[in-house]
Amino acid sequence: MFRRRESVPFSFVAESDRFRSNVTPPPRQRATVSQLAGRSLVGLTMVAGLVGALVLGLPALSPAQSPSHAEQTEATHGH
């Protein structure tokens, strides 16, 4: 029922921050040319999509323009 906690020496806790393993990780493999090309194509596709969305969305975000001068003159001549 009661859980017994074992005491941990303070020196062990202090040394755990400085612990370095003597096992070296394997060296990282270099990316092949096809992997680099694929990554760059994915990046270019994402950038092109964002630019396309911006180009298509800017006209919708611009404020409404006033009617042209020709339409105003026809409206005033009609009354």
C-alpha positions as a LaTeX table, in Angstrom:
\begin{tabular}{lrrr}
\hline
Residue & $x$ (\AA) & $y$ (\AA) & $z$ (\AA) \\
\hline
Met1 & 0.00 & 0.00 & 0.00 \\
Phe2 & 2.68 & 2.48 & 0.97 \\
Arg3 & 5.14 & 3.14 & $-1.78$ \\
Arg4 & 8.69 & 3.26 & $-0.60$ \\
Arg5 & 10.82 & 5.89 & $-2.28$ \\
Glu6 & 14.47 & 5.21 & $-2.43$ \\
Ser7 & 16.63 & 8.17 & $-1.73$ \\
Val8 & 18.85 & 9.42 & $-4.51$ \\
Pro9 & 22.18 & 10.88 & $-3.52$ \\
Phe10 & 22.48 & 14.56 & $-4.34$ \\
Ser11 & 25.78 & 14.07 & $-6.12$ \\
Phe12 & 24.14 & 11.69 & $-8.60$ \\
Val13 & 21.44 & 14.23 & $-9.41$ \\
Ala14 & 24.03 & 16.97 & $-9.85$ \\
Glu15 & 26.14 & 14.83 & $-12.17$ \\
Ser16 & 23.18 & 13.84 & $-14.32$ \\
Asp17 & 23.21 & 17.29 & $-15.94$ \\
Arg18 & 26.79 & 16.81 & $-17.08$ \\
Phe19 & 26.47 & 13.19 & $-18.19$ \\
Arg20 & 27.84 & 12.52 & $-21.65$ \\
Ser21 & 27.42 & 9.22 & $-23.37$ \\
Asn22 & 30.45 & 7.50 & $-24.82$ \\
Val23 & 28.31 & 6.09 & $-27.65$ \\
Thr24 & 28.54 & 8.28 & $-30.72$ \\
Pro25 & 25.50 & 8.44 & $-32.99$ \\
Pro26 & 25.92 & 7.28 & $-36.57$ \\
Pro27 & 26.90 & 9.99 & $-39.04$ \\
Arg28 & 24.05 & 11.69 & $-40.89$ \\
Gln29 & 23.54 & 10.57 & $-44.44$ \\
Arg30 & 23.85 & 13.25 & $-47.07$ \\
Ala31 & 20.79 & 13.97 & $-49.16$ \\
Thr32 & 20.93 & 12.67 & $-52.70$ \\
Val33 & 20.41 & 14.88 & $-55.73$ \\
Ser34 & 16.89 & 13.54 & $-56.25$ \\
Gln35 & 15.99 & 14.27 & $-52.62$ \\
Leu36 & 17.29 & 17.82 & $-52.94$ \\
Ala37 & 15.36 & 18.29 & $-56.18$ \\
Gly38 & 12.19 & 16.95 & $-54.59$ \\
Arg39 & 12.51 & 19.24 & $-51.58$ \\
Ser40 & 13.09 & 22.26 & $-53.78$ \\
Leu41 & 10.10 & 21.39 & $-55.98$ \\
Val42 & 7.87 & 21.05 & $-52.94$ \\
Gly43 & 9.10 & 24.41 & $-51.66$ \\
Leu44 & 8.55 & 26.09 & $-55.02$ \\
Thr45 & 5.05 & 24.62 & $-55.26$ \\
Met46 & 4.17 & 25.98 & $-51.84$ \\
Val47 & 5.53 & 29.43 & $-52.67$ \\
Ala48 & 3.70 & 29.45 & $-56.02$ \\
Gly49 & 0.46 & 28.51 & $-54.28$ \\
Leu50 & 0.82 & 31.33 & $-51.78$ \\
Val51 & 1.64 & 33.85 & $-54.51$ \\
Gly52 & $-1.30$ & 32.63 & $-56.61$ \\
Ala53 & $-3.67$ & 32.94 & $-53.66$ \\
Leu54 & $-2.39$ & 36.46 & $-53.04$ \\
Val55 & $-2.76$ & 37.47 & $-56.70$ \\
Leu56 & $-6.28$ & 36.06 & $-56.90$ \\
Gly57 & $-7.32$ & 37.40 & $-53.51$ \\
Leu58 & $-6.09$ & 40.98 & $-53.81$ \\
Pro59 & $-8.89$ & 42.15 & $-56.15$ \\
Ala60 & $-11.48$ & 40.83 & $-53.70$ \\
Leu61 & $-9.80$ & 42.69 & $-50.82$ \\
Ser62 & $-9.56$ & 46.03 & $-52.63$ \\
Pro63 & $-12.26$ & 48.60 & $-51.81$ \\
Ala64 & $-15.14$ & 48.97 & $-54.26$ \\
Gln65 & $-14.36$ & 51.50 & $-56.96$ \\
Ser66 & $-16.76$ & 54.33 & $-57.76$ \\
Pro67 & $-18.75$ & 53.99 & $-60.98$ \\
Ser68 & $-17.04$ & 55.27 & $-64.09$ \\
His69 & $-17.52$ & 58.83 & $-65.33$ \\
Ala70 & $-19.62$ & 57.69 & $-68.31$ \\
Glu71 & $-22.17$ & 55.99 & $-66.07$ \\
Gln72 & $-22.45$ & 59.09 & $-63.89$ \\
Thr73 & $-23.17$ & 61.35 & $-66.84$ \\
Glu74 & $-25.87$ & 59.02 & $-68.20$ \\
Ala75 & $-27.55$ & 58.92 & $-64.80$ \\
Thr76 & $-27.61$ & 62.73 & $-64.49$ \\
His77 & $-28.89$ & 63.25 & $-68.08$ \\
Gly78 & $-31.71$ & 60.80 & $-67.59$ \\
His79 & $-33.38$ & 62.87 & $-64.84$ \\
\hline
\end{tabular}
